Amino acid sequence: MAVDRRQLIIEAATKSFSLFGYKATTMDQVAKIANVGKGTIYTFFKNKEDLFDEIITTLIKEMRVAAEEVMDKKLSLHENANLALFKLLEFRKDHQLTIKLLQEERDMGTPAVREVLRKVEQAIINYISNIIQAAIDKGEIKPCNPEMTAFVMLKLYTSLIFDWEQFHRPLEKEEISELFELYLFKGLSL
């Protein structure tokens, strides 16, 4: 059985980025973890940035698949957006690479990491925006700016999951769903 050296390198780099972060990962480390010569890496990737981009692109695809697995065409926009956002943020919260990148961005503000996290966030916004546009097209919700609405949804969800628990008990999934529906779909008026 032939060894897929490219995949071996990607797995080793993912491990290195997950353990040490972007800034501290070197091509020498990746080569050592993959048990290949450093030159072998350069036959597949131009540089560390190219390798990192490949990993993040795959991560975004995995996030999309995870979100699509929980959605159901028979459910409302609220229910599908809720399911998709929860799954995407759960994925981000549980995936070792994103945990390390969020930590590095917070602690060091590494520009390449900041850009990658922006790319991941934009991918989530684009995905949710498509769900919103489909609901508009079906007449399920009033016309609105889908991208801006997706941005607000993501920020609300992020705040309820991550920010709230910094000073309070973590909210249960059902509580988050109820608050999400109240703030975005029902409004606070009587």
Secondary structure, 3 states (H helix, E strand, C coil): CCCCHHHHHHHHHHHHHHHHHHHHCCHHHHHHHHCCCHHHHHHHCCCHHHHHHHHHHHHHHHHHHHHHHHCCCCCCHHHHHHHHHHHHHHHHHHCHHHHHHHHHHHHHCCHHHHHHHHHHHHHHHHHHHHHHHHHHHCCCCCCCCHHHHHHHHHHHHHHHHHHHHHCCCCCCHHHHHHHHHHHHHHCCCC
